[in-house]
């Protein structure tokens, strides 16, 4: 149940309608996805491996062909590409280079790239400037990509697993950097498998599974509007009740709902345990109950 914003005409950084992608191998990776990213927010795209997140990002960036319609700041991506910065899931940069050389190359090929900013971020991440990238750890490669991305003067930043391989302290630093981007008026779309970090900085989330969006809404609304109920295993859900997911476990029926009627009905049942979900519990319950009963 998504909150209605006061300004209904607020600009959208991303508008995705009917996004559909089938690869030549026959894999139907994205199946009619719709979602929006408002300007000035951190929007997390969540889901397990194979959910379609990376395919969605590649489609947004125009890296692959797809069916459907995608607008970036109300334009096709090729018209605004210089205004979009990106950190990919695969952090395999040109490994024969050093960070010093990488900065010089990016200066030549990327519009609005500030080499001084890239150098400052690399210094902050303690990257060895004269060491070849092929000798970097996973976390160091992530830090390198982040440094180059953040040196671009863009309005939309897309991060695919931006804390991959980082230690907890560096991870918190990156989360602070991402949040500060939005404070400075930028927009962020990112994916992560670490739900606890998402909850710290995200305004809205979209949860994908099997190429579809199962939920899209504000993180603040989850605790306010959704409840999880643990019911007797043999409890029969009335067909008229609306719920996001329901799964019969070995000993109980687990139901996730945001429907007021369903909440009142289930709350009144005997032997019922009600849980107010945080984002991680919400995410786990939604996915584990994907096969509705």
Backbone as numpy.savetxt, mean C-alpha at the origin, in Angstrom:
# Nx Ny Nz CAx CAy CAz Cx Cy Cz
-16.77 1.03 5.21 -17.61 2.20 5.21 -16.73 3.42 5.21
-16.57 4.01 4.04 -15.59 5.06 3.87 -16.16 6.40 4.26
-15.38 7.17 4.98 -15.76 8.49 5.43 -15.99 9.40 4.24
-17.03 10.23 4.31 -17.28 11.22 3.25 -16.50 12.47 3.58
-15.62 12.89 2.71 -14.81 14.07 2.96 -15.64 15.33 2.80
-15.23 16.36 3.55 -15.97 17.61 3.52 -15.91 18.25 2.15
-14.77 18.16 1.49 -14.60 18.74 0.17 -14.74 17.64 -0.87
-15.94 17.51 -1.42 -16.23 16.43 -2.36 -15.47 16.59 -3.67
-14.99 17.82 -3.95 -14.29 18.08 -5.21 -12.78 18.00 -5.04
-12.32 17.53 -3.90 -10.88 17.44 -3.67 -10.23 16.62 -4.77
-9.07 17.11 -5.23 -8.40 16.48 -6.35 -7.87 15.11 -5.96
-7.84 14.24 -6.93 -7.32 12.90 -6.73 -5.95 12.79 -7.38
-5.00 12.28 -6.61 -3.69 12.03 -7.19 -3.74 10.84 -8.12
-4.57 9.85 -7.76 -4.74 8.65 -8.58 -6.22 8.29 -8.66
-6.66 7.99 -9.86 -8.01 7.48 -10.07 -7.90 6.25 -10.95
-8.26 5.10 -10.39 -8.15 3.82 -11.09 -9.54 3.22 -11.24
-9.93 2.93 -12.46 -11.27 2.41 -12.74 -11.18 1.20 -13.66
-11.72 0.08 -13.18 -11.81 -1.12 -14.00 -10.48 -1.68 -14.43
-9.45 -1.53 -13.61 -8.12 -2.03 -13.96 -8.13 -3.55 -14.04
-7.70 -4.06 -15.18 -7.71 -5.51 -15.40 -6.45 -5.89 -16.18
-5.76 -6.92 -15.69 -4.54 -7.35 -16.35 -4.42 -8.86 -16.35
-4.30 -9.43 -17.56 -4.01 -10.85 -17.72 -2.70 -10.97 -18.49
-1.75 -11.69 -17.94 -0.46 -11.87 -18.60 -0.56 -12.95 -19.69
0.42 -12.98 -20.56 0.42 -13.96 -21.66 0.44 -15.38 -21.14
0.97 -15.55 -19.95 1.00 -16.89 -19.33 -0.39 -17.38 -18.94
-1.36 -16.46 -19.00 -2.72 -16.81 -18.59 -3.06 -16.39 -17.18
-2.09 -15.88 -16.43 -2.33 -15.42 -15.06 -3.17 -14.15 -15.09
-4.35 -14.23 -14.45 -5.23 -13.06 -14.35 -4.89 -12.34 -13.05
-3.95 -11.39 -13.13 -3.34 -10.80 -11.93 -4.21 -9.74 -11.26
-4.93 -8.96 -12.05 -5.79 -7.90 -11.51 -7.14 -7.98 -12.19
-8.20 -7.92 -11.37 -9.54 -8.25 -11.88 -10.55 -7.13 -11.61
-10.50 -6.12 -12.46 -11.50 -5.06 -12.37 -11.38 -4.19 -11.14
-10.17 -3.74 -10.84 -9.91 -2.98 -9.61 -10.30 -1.51 -9.77
-10.96 -0.97 -8.74 -11.26 0.45 -8.63 -10.75 0.95 -7.29
-9.96 2.01 -7.30 -9.69 2.73 -6.06 -9.06 4.08 -6.37
-9.07 4.97 -5.38 -8.54 6.31 -5.55 -7.52 6.61 -4.46
-6.61 7.51 -4.79 -5.67 8.05 -3.81 -5.83 9.56 -3.85
-6.23 10.14 -2.72 -6.43 11.58 -2.65 -5.08 12.29 -2.52
-5.03 13.51 -3.02 -3.82 14.30 -2.86 -3.57 14.56 -1.37
-2.30 14.48 -0.98 -1.93 14.81 0.38 -2.21 13.73 1.40
-2.24 12.46 0.97 -2.45 11.37 1.92 -1.40 10.28 1.69
-1.22 9.46 2.73 -0.47 8.22 2.60 -1.49 7.10 2.43
-1.43 6.43 1.31 -2.38 5.36 0.99 -1.59 4.06 0.85
-1.90 3.09 1.67 -1.19 1.81 1.63 -2.00 0.79 0.85
-1.33 0.11 -0.06 -1.93 -0.99 -0.82 -1.40 -2.28 -0.22
-2.28 -3.02 0.44 -1.87 -4.20 1.21 -2.42 -5.47 0.59
-1.74 -6.58 0.88 -2.19 -7.88 0.42 -1.06 -8.88 0.47
-1.39 -10.17 0.45 -0.34 -11.20 0.46 0.40 -11.24 -0.87
1.47 -12.01 -0.93 2.18 -12.20 -2.19 1.22 -12.75 -3.25
1.31 -12.20 -4.45 0.44 -12.66 -5.53 -0.93 -12.01 -5.55
-1.15 -11.02 -4.68 -2.47 -10.38 -4.62 -2.73 -9.48 -5.82
-1.66 -8.99 -6.45 -1.82 -8.08 -7.59 -1.31 -6.67 -7.33
-0.63 -6.47 -6.20 -0.18 -5.13 -5.83 0.86 -4.59 -6.81
1.90 -5.38 -7.07 2.97 -4.92 -7.95 2.47 -4.73 -9.37
1.59 -5.61 -9.82 0.99 -5.43 -11.16 0.20 -4.13 -11.22
-0.52 -3.81 -10.15 -1.26 -2.55 -10.10 -0.32 -1.36 -10.20
0.78 -1.40 -9.47 1.75 -0.31 -9.51 2.39 -0.19 -10.89
2.74 -1.32 -11.49 3.32 -1.29 -12.84 2.33 -0.70 -13.84
1.05 -0.98 -13.65 0.03 -0.41 -14.53 -0.07 1.10 -14.34
-0.06 1.55 -13.09 -0.11 2.98 -12.80 1.02 3.71 -13.50
2.20 3.11 -13.48 3.39 3.74 -14.05 3.51 3.54 -15.56
2.59 2.78 -16.14 2.63 2.56 -17.58 3.71 1.61 -18.03
4.18 0.77 -17.13 5.24 -0.18 -17.47 4.70 -1.40 -18.22
3.40 -1.67 -18.08 2.79 -2.82 -18.74 1.46 -2.38 -19.38
1.02 -3.14 -20.35 -0.29 -2.89 -20.94 -1.38 -3.44 -20.02
-2.55 -2.82 -20.06 -3.66 -3.23 -19.19 -4.98 -2.76 -19.80
-6.06 -3.26 -19.27 -7.39 -2.77 -19.60 -7.90 -1.92 -18.44
-8.70 -0.92 -18.76 -9.23 -0.03 -17.74 -8.70 1.38 -17.94
-8.93 2.22 -16.93 -8.56 3.62 -17.03 -7.80 4.05 -15.77
-6.66 4.69 -15.96 -5.85 5.20 -14.85 -5.49 6.65 -15.14
-5.78 7.52 -14.19 -5.41 8.93 -14.29 -4.50 9.29 -13.12
-3.43 9.99 -13.43 -2.50 10.49 -12.42 -2.57 12.01 -12.46
-3.07 12.62 -11.40 -3.35 14.06 -11.39 -4.19 14.46 -12.61
-5.22 13.65 -12.86 -6.19 13.87 -13.94 -5.59 13.74 -15.35
-4.39 13.19 -15.46 -3.73 13.05 -16.75 -3.27 11.61 -16.95
-2.94 11.26 -18.21 -2.29 9.99 -18.47 -0.87 10.06 -17.92
-0.32 8.93 -17.52 0.97 8.89 -16.85 2.07 9.53 -17.69
2.05 9.37 -19.01 3.13 9.91 -19.85 3.17 11.44 -19.80
2.04 12.07 -19.46 1.99 13.53 -19.40 2.54 14.07 -18.08
2.61 13.22 -17.05 3.01 13.70 -15.73 4.13 12.84 -15.13
4.78 12.05 -15.96 5.77 11.10 -15.44 6.87 11.79 -14.64
7.24 12.99 -15.05 8.30 13.71 -14.34 7.89 14.10 -12.93
6.60 14.03 -12.67 6.07 14.42 -11.36 5.82 13.22 -10.46
6.32 12.04 -10.87 6.11 10.80 -10.11 7.47 10.16 -9.83
7.73 9.83 -8.57 8.96 9.13 -8.17 8.60 7.74 -7.69
9.52 6.79 -7.88 9.17 5.38 -7.68 10.33 4.59 -7.12
10.03 3.78 -6.10 10.96 2.77 -5.59 10.35 1.40 -5.88
10.98 0.56 -6.70 10.38 -0.72 -7.09 10.57 -1.79 -6.01
9.80 -2.87 -6.16 9.95 -4.01 -5.27 11.33 -4.66 -5.45
11.75 -4.80 -6.71 13.07 -5.37 -7.01 14.11 -4.26 -6.90
14.96 -4.35 -5.89 15.94 -3.29 -5.63 17.27 -3.56 -6.34
17.24 -4.22 -7.48 18.47 -4.54 -8.22 18.84 -3.39 -9.14
19.53 -2.42 -8.58 19.99 -1.28 -9.37 21.21 -1.71 -10.18
21.78 -0.81 -10.96 22.95 -1.12 -11.78 24.12 -1.45 -10.85
24.34 -2.74 -10.63 25.21 -3.16 -9.55 26.69 -2.92 -9.79
27.07 -2.61 -11.02 28.48 -2.33 -11.29 28.83 -0.89 -10.91
27.83 -0.08 -10.58 28.06 1.31 -10.22 28.37 1.44 -8.73
28.87 2.59 -8.36 28.95 3.03 -6.98 27.82 4.04 -6.75
27.48 4.35 -5.50 26.48 5.40 -5.27 26.85 6.73 -5.91
28.13 7.08 -5.90 28.55 8.32 -6.54 28.18 8.35 -8.01
28.46 7.24 -8.70 28.15 7.16 -10.14 26.63 7.13 -10.35
25.90 6.44 -9.48 24.45 6.37 -9.60 23.83 7.76 -9.53
24.33 8.60 -8.65 23.83 9.97 -8.55 24.07 10.73 -9.86
25.28 10.57 -10.44 25.59 11.26 -11.69 24.68 10.79 -12.83
24.43 9.48 -12.88 23.56 8.95 -13.93 22.13 9.48 -13.77
21.62 9.46 -12.55 20.26 9.94 -12.31 20.13 11.43 -12.63
21.17 12.19 -12.37 21.16 13.61 -12.70 20.97 13.81 -14.19
21.57 12.93 -14.99 21.47 13.07 -16.45 20.11 12.66 -17.00
19.50 11.64 -16.40 18.31 11.05 -17.03 16.99 11.38 -16.35
17.02 11.97 -15.15 15.78 12.24 -14.41 15.59 13.74 -14.28
14.43 14.23 -14.71 14.10 15.64 -14.54 13.92 15.96 -13.06
14.27 17.16 -12.69 14.08 17.66 -11.33 14.74 16.76 -10.27
15.92 16.27 -10.60 16.68 15.45 -9.66 17.74 16.31 -9.00
17.79 16.27 -7.66 18.74 17.08 -6.90 19.84 16.19 -6.35
21.04 16.22 -6.93 22.12 15.34 -6.47 22.53 15.62 -5.03
22.42 16.86 -4.58 22.78 17.17 -3.20 21.85 16.49 -2.21
20.56 16.45 -2.54 19.60 15.76 -1.68 19.89 14.27 -1.65
20.21 13.69 -2.80 20.54 12.27 -2.86 21.75 11.98 -1.98
22.77 12.83 -2.08 23.98 12.64 -1.28 23.66 12.72 0.21
22.81 13.69 0.60 22.48 13.85 2.01 21.74 12.64 2.56
20.83 12.08 1.78 20.12 10.88 2.24 21.07 9.70 2.34
21.96 9.55 1.36 22.92 8.45 1.42 23.84 8.58 2.63
24.23 9.81 2.95 25.03 10.04 4.15 24.23 9.69 5.40
22.96 10.06 5.41 22.09 9.75 6.55 21.95 8.24 6.74
21.93 7.51 5.62 21.82 6.04 5.69 23.18 5.35 5.81
24.25 6.14 5.92 25.60 5.61 6.09 26.02 4.68 4.94
25.69 5.06 3.72 26.06 4.24 2.57 27.50 4.56 2.14
28.30 3.54 1.83 29.68 3.76 1.34 29.64 4.26 -0.11
30.04 5.48 -0.32 29.83 6.12 -1.62 30.70 5.55 -2.73
31.81 4.94 -2.39 32.73 4.45 -3.42 32.71 2.92 -3.56
31.79 2.27 -2.85 31.69 0.81 -2.93 30.68 0.43 -4.00
30.99 -0.61 -4.79 30.07 -1.04 -5.83 28.79 -1.61 -5.21
27.66 -1.30 -5.86 26.36 -1.64 -5.33 26.16 -3.15 -5.23
26.85 -3.91 -6.06 26.68 -5.37 -6.04 27.11 -5.95 -4.69
27.92 -5.24 -3.93 28.35 -5.71 -2.63 27.47 -5.24 -1.48
26.37 -4.55 -1.81 25.48 -4.02 -0.77 24.57 -5.12 -0.23
24.18 -4.98 1.02 23.15 -5.84 1.61 21.79 -5.43 1.08
20.75 -6.24 1.38 19.39 -5.89 0.95 19.00 -4.52 1.49
19.26 -4.29 2.77 18.88 -3.03 3.38 19.61 -1.84 2.77
20.87 -2.02 2.44 21.64 -0.94 1.82 21.10 -0.61 0.43
20.68 -1.63 -0.32 20.09 -1.37 -1.64 18.78 -0.62 -1.50
17.98 -0.98 -0.50 16.75 -0.25 -0.25 17.04 1.21 0.06
18.03 1.44 0.93 18.40 2.80 1.31 18.89 3.59 0.10
19.62 2.93 -0.80 20.10 3.58 -2.01 18.92 4.03 -2.88
17.98 3.11 -3.13 16.82 3.44 -3.95 16.01 4.58 -3.33
15.83 4.52 -2.02 15.09 5.58 -1.34 15.79 6.93 -1.51
17.10 6.94 -1.38 17.86 8.18 -1.51 17.68 8.79 -2.90
17.74 7.96 -3.93 17.59 8.46 -5.29 16.16 8.91 -5.56
15.20 8.17 -5.03 13.80 8.53 -5.22 13.46 9.85 -4.52
13.91 9.98 -3.27 13.58 11.17 -2.48 14.30 12.41 -2.99
15.31 12.23 -3.83 16.01 13.37 -4.43 15.25 13.93 -5.63
14.17 13.29 -6.02 13.35 13.79 -7.12 12.28 14.73 -6.57
12.15 15.87 -7.19 11.15 16.86 -6.76 9.82 16.51 -7.40
9.12 15.57 -6.78 7.87 15.03 -7.33 6.70 15.36 -6.42
5.50 15.14 -6.93 4.29 15.33 -6.13 3.71 14.01 -5.67
3.98 12.92 -6.41 3.50 11.59 -6.04 4.70 10.66 -5.91
4.79 10.01 -4.76 5.86 9.03 -4.50 5.22 7.66 -4.33
5.71 6.71 -5.11 5.20 5.34 -5.05 6.31 4.45 -4.55
6.07 3.81 -3.40 7.08 2.95 -2.77 6.56 1.52 -2.71
7.26 0.61 -3.34 6.92 -0.81 -3.27 7.88 -1.48 -2.28
7.40 -1.80 -1.09 8.21 -2.37 0.00 9.41 -1.47 0.33
9.16 -0.23 0.81 10.26 0.74 1.01 11.11 0.49 2.25
10.73 -0.48 3.09 11.56 -0.77 4.27 12.18 -2.16 4.20
12.17 -2.76 3.00 12.69 -4.11 2.79 14.15 -4.21 3.22
14.44 -5.08 4.16 15.81 -5.32 4.59 16.38 -4.34 5.59
15.62 -3.32 5.97 16.13 -2.32 6.89 15.99 -2.79 8.34
16.92 -2.35 9.19 16.81 -2.68 10.60 15.73 -1.79 11.23
15.25 -2.11 12.43 14.12 -1.37 13.02 14.34 0.13 13.13
15.57 0.57 13.44 15.83 2.00 13.57 15.73 2.69 12.22
16.34 2.10 11.20 16.25 2.68 9.85 14.80 2.65 9.34
14.09 1.58 9.69 12.69 1.48 9.27 11.87 2.64 9.84
12.08 2.94 11.11 11.37 4.07 11.72 11.78 5.39 11.07
13.06 5.51 10.70 13.50 6.73 10.00 12.76 6.90 8.68
12.61 5.80 7.94 11.93 5.86 6.64 10.46 6.22 6.83
9.83 5.66 7.85 8.43 5.99 8.10 8.26 7.48 8.41
9.20 8.03 9.16 9.16 9.46 9.46 9.35 10.28 8.18
10.25 9.84 7.31 10.47 10.53 6.04 9.20 10.51 5.20
8.55 9.35 5.13 7.32 9.23 4.33 6.23 10.14 4.88
6.09 10.17 6.19 5.06 11.01 6.79 5.34 12.48 6.53
6.63 12.86 6.57 7.00 14.25 6.32 6.72 14.67 4.87
6.78 13.71 3.94 6.42 14.03 2.56 5.00 14.57 2.48
4.10 13.91 3.19 2.70 14.34 3.18 2.54 15.68 3.89
3.27 15.87 4.98 3.23 17.16 5.67 3.66 18.28 4.73
4.57 17.96 3.83 5.05 18.94 2.84 4.14 19.04 1.62
3.00 18.37 1.65 2.03 18.49 0.57 2.13 17.45 -0.52
2.96 16.44 -0.33 3.11 15.38 -1.32 2.08 14.27 -1.07
2.01 13.33 -2.01 1.12 12.18 -1.90 1.95 10.91 -1.98
1.56 9.90 -1.19 2.33 8.66 -1.14 1.40 7.46 -1.32
1.78 6.56 -2.22 1.18 5.23 -2.33 2.28 4.23 -2.06
2.03 3.31 -1.12 3.08 2.33 -0.87 2.52 0.99 -0.44
3.35 -0.04 -0.64 2.99 -1.39 -0.22 3.95 -1.82 0.87
3.47 -2.69 1.74 4.32 -3.24 2.79 3.69 -4.51 3.32
4.54 -5.44 3.76 4.06 -6.65 4.43 4.07 -6.47 5.95
4.58 -5.33 6.42 4.68 -5.09 7.85 3.50 -4.22 8.27
2.43 -4.86 8.73 1.19 -4.14 9.01 1.36 -3.13 10.13
2.20 -3.43 11.11 2.39 -2.51 12.23 2.96 -1.18 11.77
3.82 -1.18 10.74 4.37 0.07 10.25 3.32 0.84 9.44
2.47 0.12 8.76 1.41 0.76 7.99 0.49 1.55 8.92
0.16 0.94 10.04 -0.77 1.56 10.98 -0.21 2.86 11.56
1.10 2.98 11.61 1.72 4.18 12.19 1.53 5.42 11.33
1.51 5.26 10.02 1.61 6.45 9.16 0.51 6.59 8.10
-0.31 5.56 7.94 -1.23 5.55 6.80 -2.54 6.28 7.11
-3.03 7.02 6.12 -4.35 7.64 6.22 -5.43 6.67 5.76
-5.20 6.06 4.60 -6.17 5.10 4.06 -5.46 3.86 3.59
-6.21 2.76 3.52 -5.68 1.50 3.02 -6.63 0.92 1.99
-6.05 0.15 1.08 -6.82 -0.71 0.18 -6.21 -2.10 0.30
-7.04 -3.09 0.57 -6.57 -4.46 0.78 -6.93 -5.30 -0.44
-5.90 -5.89 -1.06 -6.09 -6.72 -2.25 -5.93 -8.19 -1.92
-6.70 -9.00 -2.63 -6.52 -10.45 -2.58 -7.00 -11.02 -3.91
-6.18 -11.87 -4.51 -6.55 -12.55 -5.75 -6.99 -11.56 -6.82
-6.27 -10.44 -6.92 -6.52 -9.47 -7.98 -7.69 -8.55 -7.75
-8.30 -8.60 -6.57 -9.47 -7.76 -6.28 -9.25 -6.94 -5.02
-9.95 -5.82 -4.93 -9.93 -5.01 -3.72 -11.04 -5.52 -2.79
-10.64 -6.01 -1.62 -11.62 -6.49 -0.65 -12.13 -5.37 0.25
-11.28 -4.37 0.47 -11.66 -3.27 1.36 -10.85 -2.04 1.00
-11.47 -0.87 1.08 -10.75 0.39 0.92 -11.39 1.40 1.86
-10.58 2.01 2.71 -11.15 2.96 3.66 -10.09 3.56 4.57
-10.55 4.40 5.48 -9.67 5.10 6.41 -9.28 4.19 7.57
-8.01 4.22 7.91 -7.55 3.39 9.03 -8.20 3.81 10.34
-8.46 5.10 10.52 -9.09 5.58 11.75 -10.50 5.02 11.93
-11.15 4.70 10.82 -12.53 4.22 10.89 -12.64 2.75 11.27
-11.54 2.01 11.19 -11.63 0.57 11.44 -12.05 0.29 12.87
-11.35 0.89 13.84 -11.71 0.66 15.24 -13.08 1.24 15.57
-13.43 2.33 14.91 -14.70 2.99 15.21 -15.91 2.24 14.65
-15.75 1.64 13.48 -16.92 1.13 12.76 -16.98 -0.37 12.56
-15.90 -1.09 12.84 -15.89 -2.53 12.55 -15.69 -3.34 13.83
-16.31 -4.52 13.83 -16.21 -5.42 14.96 -15.98 -6.85 14.46
-15.25 -7.61 15.27 -15.07 -9.04 15.01 -15.82 -9.80 16.08
-16.56 -10.84 15.67 -17.32 -11.65 16.62 -16.88 -13.10 16.53
-16.67 -13.68 17.70 -16.37 -15.10 17.83 -17.63 -15.76 18.37
-18.23 -16.60 17.52 -19.52 -17.20 17.81 -19.41 -18.71 17.89
-20.40 -19.38 18.46 -20.39 -20.85 18.47 -20.26 -21.40 17.06
-19.56 -22.50 16.92 -19.26 -23.07 15.61 -20.51 -23.36 14.80
-21.60 -23.76 15.47 -22.81 -24.14 14.76 -23.77 -22.98 14.55
-23.35 -21.76 14.88 -24.23 -20.60 14.70 -24.50 -20.37 13.21
-25.76 -20.15 12.85 -26.13 -19.91 11.46 -26.34 -18.41 11.25
-25.54 -17.85 10.35 -25.66 -16.42 10.05 -26.92 -16.15 9.24
-27.78 -15.24 9.70 -28.94 -14.86 8.89 -28.49 -14.30 7.54
-29.14 -14.70 6.48 -28.71 -14.32 5.14 -28.78 -12.81 4.91
-29.65 -12.12 5.64 -29.81 -10.68 5.40 -28.72 -9.83 6.04
-27.90 -10.43 6.89 -26.85 -9.67 7.54 -25.67 -9.44 6.59
-25.11 -8.24 6.64 -23.97 -7.89 5.80 -22.68 -8.02 6.60
-21.68 -8.64 6.02 -20.40 -8.78 6.70 -19.29 -8.85 5.67
-18.08 -8.45 6.07 -16.93 -8.46 5.17 -16.35 -9.86 5.02
-16.33 -10.60 6.11 -15.80 -11.96 6.02 -16.37 -12.80 7.14
-16.39 -14.10 6.91 -16.82 -15.05 7.93 -16.13 -16.38 7.65
-15.64 -16.99 8.72 -14.88 -18.24 8.56 -15.16 -19.16 9.75
-15.43 -20.41 9.45 -15.62 -21.39 10.51 -14.27 -21.99 10.86
-13.82 -21.71 12.08 -12.59 -22.28 12.59 -12.91 -23.64 13.21
-11.94 -24.25 13.87 -12.16 -25.57 14.46 -13.19 -25.52 15.59
-13.23 -24.41 16.30 -14.09 -24.35 17.47 -15.08 -23.20 17.45
-14.99 -22.30 16.45 -15.85 -21.13 16.48 -16.07 -20.57 15.07
-17.06 -19.73 14.98 -17.35 -18.96 13.77 -16.81 -17.55 13.99
-16.00 -17.07 13.04 -15.39 -15.74 13.17 -16.00 -14.84 12.10
-16.60 -13.73 12.53 -17.30 -12.83 11.62 -16.74 -11.42 11.75
-16.43 -10.78 10.62 -15.99 -9.39 10.59 -17.06 -8.57 9.88
-17.56 -7.54 10.56 -18.64 -6.75 9.98 -18.54 -5.29 10.40
-19.08 -4.43 9.56 -19.22 -3.02 9.89 -20.66 -2.58 9.75
-21.54 -3.54 9.53 -22.96 -3.25 9.36 -23.63 -3.10 10.73
-24.33 -1.99 10.95 -24.91 -1.71 12.27 -25.93 -2.77 12.68
-26.74 -3.23 11.74 -27.74 -4.25 12.06 -27.06 -5.55 12.46
-26.00 -5.92 11.71 -25.29 -7.14 12.04 -24.61 -7.03 13.40
-24.06 -5.86 13.69 -23.40 -5.66 14.98 -24.38 -5.84 16.13
-25.55 -5.25 16.00 -26.55 -5.37 17.07 -27.05 -6.80 17.21
-27.22 -7.48 16.08 -27.70 -8.86 16.12 -26.68 -9.79 16.76
-25.43 -9.70 16.30 -24.39 -10.60 16.80 -24.00 -10.28 18.23
-24.08 -9.00 18.58 -23.75 -8.60 19.95 -24.71 -9.21 20.96
-25.94 -9.45 20.51 -26.95 -9.98 21.42 -26.97 -11.49 21.54
-26.11 -12.17 20.78 -26.09 -13.63 20.83 -25.36 -14.13 22.08
-25.81 -15.26 22.57 -25.16 -15.88 23.73 -23.79 -16.43 23.33
-22.90 -16.50 24.28 -21.55 -17.04 24.06 -20.82 -16.32 22.94
-21.00 -14.99 22.88 -20.36 -14.19 21.84 -19.23 -13.37 22.43
-18.08 -13.39 21.76 -16.96 -12.53 22.15 -16.79 -11.45 21.08
-16.82 -10.19 21.50 -16.68 -9.06 20.58 -15.28 -8.49 20.70
-14.64 -8.23 19.55 -13.29 -7.68 19.51 -13.29 -6.42 18.66
-12.68 -5.35 19.18 -12.46 -4.13 18.40 -11.12 -4.30 17.69
-11.10 -4.37 16.38 -9.86 -4.75 15.67 -8.91 -3.57 15.46
-7.61 -3.84 15.63 -6.62 -2.92 15.08 -6.40 -3.32 13.62
-5.52 -2.63 12.93 -5.36 -2.88 11.50 -4.87 -4.30 11.23
-3.92 -4.78 12.04 -3.37 -6.12 11.79 -4.42 -7.20 11.98
-5.22 -7.10 13.04 -6.29 -8.09 13.28 -7.34 -8.00 12.18
-7.67 -6.77 11.79 -8.64 -6.55 10.71 -8.15 -7.21 9.42
-6.89 -6.96 9.08 -6.29 -7.50 7.86 -6.29 -9.03 7.87
-5.83 -9.61 8.97 -5.75 -11.06 9.07 -7.14 -11.70 9.00
-8.09 -11.12 9.69 -9.45 -11.69 9.71 -10.11 -11.58 8.35
-9.90 -10.45 7.69 -10.48 -10.26 6.35 -9.95 -11.30 5.38
-8.63 -11.52 5.38 -8.05 -12.46 4.42 -8.35 -13.91 4.78
-8.31 -14.24 6.06 -8.57 -15.61 6.46 -10.03 -16.00 6.24
-10.89 -15.00 6.20 -12.31 -15.27 5.94 -12.72 -14.99 4.53
-11.74 -15.02 3.60 -12.04 -14.68 2.20 -13.04 -15.64 1.58
-13.05 -16.91 2.05 -14.05 -17.85 1.58 -15.27 -17.76 2.48
-16.21 -16.95 2.10 -17.36 -16.66 2.95 -18.18 -17.91 3.20
-18.77 -17.98 4.41 -19.62 -19.13 4.74 -21.08 -18.79 4.47
